Amino acid sequence: MNNTPDGMKPALTPSRMDRRLVELLRARRTLALGTLDETGAPAVSMAPWALDPAGPDLIVLISALAAHTRQLMTHPRASALICADEEATDSVHALARATLQVEALHPEPGSDDARAALATYIARHPAGEMLASLPDFRVVRLRVQAARQIAGFGAARDVSAARLRELLRESDNSAT
């Protein structure tokens, strides 16, 4: 592949799978969060989330009282499943979905990062503003390490965090 005059490699043209992945991430507002409990046993919970505009971090607002919060503090590596609405397809077996391997980062409360993450979350979930005012709620960044996309029967692939970031930025640029 030839470099552009500025020395940068040209961006790959987004494929149909690329576009479907970005659409899924932009459309869905909840995820299934897979964590490990204190004994190393798997646990799954549901969490509302927002996509960081710089991408591809997922922002969640969670309570210190929740089991998944303690689990993410002990074992920061986790998994997030984002799935299309069941009504979006005739066959639930072909349901579009993405599993993201993530690492939980805990911004210091009151830091610039925590404020920016919270603003992103509240922009997506305005009711979260009330929760954020409670003393036990904190934002957590789920930093995407890798993704596995299933777009239907025979349509599956791995997507790197770098490629996902690129796709999200390209979609932002094409929307403006």
PyMOL commands that set and color helices and strands:
alter all, ss='L'
color gray80, all
select helices_A, chain A and resi 16-27+67-74+86-88+92-94+112-124+128-132+161-175
alter helices_A, ss='H'
color red, helices_A
select strands_A, chain A and resi 30-36+42-48+50-51+58-63+77-83+97-105+137-152+155-160
alter strands_A, ss='S'
color yellow, strands_A
deselect
rebuild
show_as cartoon
